[in-house]
Amino acid sequence: MRSTTMSRTARTLTAAVAATVGVLALAASTVATAAPAPAPAHRAPAVQAPALVCTVNDNGVNFRGGPGSQYPVLGQVNRGQNLNYRGRTGDWIMGDLWGGTTGVWIYIAYLDC
């Protein structure tokens, strides 16, 4: 009788192990076939407004290559021309002309900032 009991126990144990293996295999296949998480939505890079915009207040205003009258004149601008402010040295403003030259210097008296 002891042999029969061990035989049943062995069969029960074998069945339990087989069932556990089956469940684990099913779980593994479910994990392996799960749909990936959706990718995050891509956002367009933020366009940063300039900290300060200055406007030329006279016609025929020289813009120069440096902060002083000893620097070469690179060109002229007229009233209403906008400039993105980038810095200041003394009474000279450095910035980028809208639709034009960048890194230019204009005397502060000719700008409304």
Buried (B, 14 or more C-beta within 10 A) or exposed (E): EEEEEEEEEEEEEEEEEEEEEEEEEEEEEEEEEEEEEEEEEEEEEEEEEBEEBBBBEEEEBBBBEBBEEEBEEBEEBEEEBBBBBBEBEEEBBBBBBEEBBEBBBBBEEBBEE
